[in-house]
């Protein structure tokens, strides 16, 4: 991901909870042929984390911090064949921009997770694809 950081933009997502307590995320992402819609369901695990499995591997998501109103900082671990391939700390906000204090909290979480400033990307306030599944 770091090699693409200069071209990365914000993605819009519609996040909802299912009756079973799982998380459904509807979003779209840019491809050479335009925006592609995608819907993922993350199943709640016994440990409180959420997981999504597909042919490319598994993503395990856990909340690091949230105020449940404006932002959430989540840890995403990508596994393939049972082995950790990547770890991504992500900040989500309800608006395109977040308060400076929230960015400070994110930067503190980055350090707590053992990541460096060079591994950190704060995306520009520009949306990659505005289409989402309602």
C-alpha positions, -999 to 999 in steps of 0.1 A, spaced: 0 0 0 28 24 8 40 23 -29 6 36 -39 2 62 -11 6 93 -35 -24 81 -55 -47 71 -26 -79 89 -18 -107 87 7 -133 60 1 -170 64 11 -186 34 28 -221 27 42 -216 6 74 -245 -11 90 -251 -38 116 -271 -70 107 -297 -86 129 -271 -113 138 -247 -86 151 -224 -88 121 -211 -57 102 -220 -51 66 -199 -26 46 -210 -13 12 -185 7 -7 -170 13 -41 -134 16 -52 -116 29 -83 -105 5 -111 -91 13 -146 -127 8 -159 -144 31 -133 -158 26 -99 -167 -10 -88 -192 -16 -61 -184 -40 -33 -203 -54 -3 -186 -72 25 -200 -89 56 -177 -92 86 -189 -119 110 -186 -113 147 -162 -137 164 -163 -151 199 -134 -127 209 -154 -97 198 -134 -91 166 -149 -93 132 -137 -114 103 -143 -116 65 -130 -145 45 -127 -147 7 -106 -164 -19 -78 -138 -13 -75 -146 24 -90 -133 56 -94 -99 72 -97 -96 110 -109 -63 123 -109 -50 159 -118 -16 172 -88 2 189 -107 33 199 -140 51 190 -162 78 204 -192 61 186 -202 94 171 -175 109 150 -146 84 145 -133 49 149 -97 37 148 -96 1 138 -68 -25 134 -71 -47 103 -50 -78 100 -48 -95 66 -40 -132 66 -33 -156 38 -31 -194 44 -32 -187 82 -2 -163 81 -3 -126 88 5 -107 56 -3 -71 65 -14 -50 94 -33 -18 88 -44 8 114 -72 28 99 -91 59 111 -127 62 99 -148 93 103 -184 102 96 -173 133 77 -145 138 51 -124 156 77 -119 150 114 -109 172 143 -72 178 148 -76 160 182 -88 129 164 -57 129 141 -36 133 173 -53 102 188 -47 83 156 -10 92 155 -7 81 192 -24 48 182 1 44 153 30 46 178 13 23 202 10 -3 174 47 0 167 42 17 133 64 45 121 56 79 106 69 67 73 43 39 74 15 64 81 -7 80 54 -32 108 61 -53 108 30 -62 141 12 -98 153 15 -106 139 -20 -130 110 -26 -120 82 -49 -155 69 -58 -187 84 -45 -209 55 -55 -220 33 -27 -246 6 -23 -275 18 -1 
